[in-house]
Amino acid sequence: MTINEKTGKIDERDVGLFKKIRAHVCKHCPACTHARNNPESIIGRILHHPFHSKNCPMWKAYEELFGENKTL
């Protein structure tokens, strides 16, 4: 896996098709979009809670492709 030095994100050529699909589902999900834009709201606190953020395959794929806090 390579990381783009300019953006700090994973190079999309190294990501599988299903991971891209899961990430785009999360990117366009109204609840997830609201949670990312308003992390202090009820929905934001629920979706940012470790139980959700560590177990949701769409959220994890989104964070890996587009997330700002990378831990690779």
C-alpha positions, -999 to 999 in steps of 0.1 A, spaced: 0 0 0 14 34 -10 5 67 5 3 99 -16 29 123 -2 9 154 -12 -24 144 3 -14 118 29 -40 94 17 -38 59 3 -32 57 -34 -65 47 -49 -48 22 -73 -39 1 -43 -75 -1 -30 -98 -29 -40 -131 -24 -58 -153 -35 -29 -135 -12 -5 -141 17 -29 -178 8 -31 -181 7 7 -163 40 11 -185 57 -14 -217 43 2 -205 60 35 -195 92 17 -230 96 2 -249 83 33 -270 112 47 -265 100 83 -228 96 79 -224 130 62 -243 147 89 -222 129 116 -189 141 99 -202 176 95 -217 178 130 -197 155 153 -212 170 185 -248 162 174 -266 131 187 -260 113 154 -224 125 153 -217 112 187 -233 78 180 -215 73 147 -181 85 160 -185 62 190 -158 35 189 -184 7 188 -196 21 155 -164 35 141 -145 2 146 -172 -21 135 -189 -5 105 -172 -17 73 -184 13 53 -171 38 79 -138 21 81 -134 20 43 -143 57 42 -117 66 69 -91 46 50 -97 63 17 -108 98 26 -103 102 64 -80 128 78 -68 109 108 -47 81 93 -31 54 115 -12 32 91 
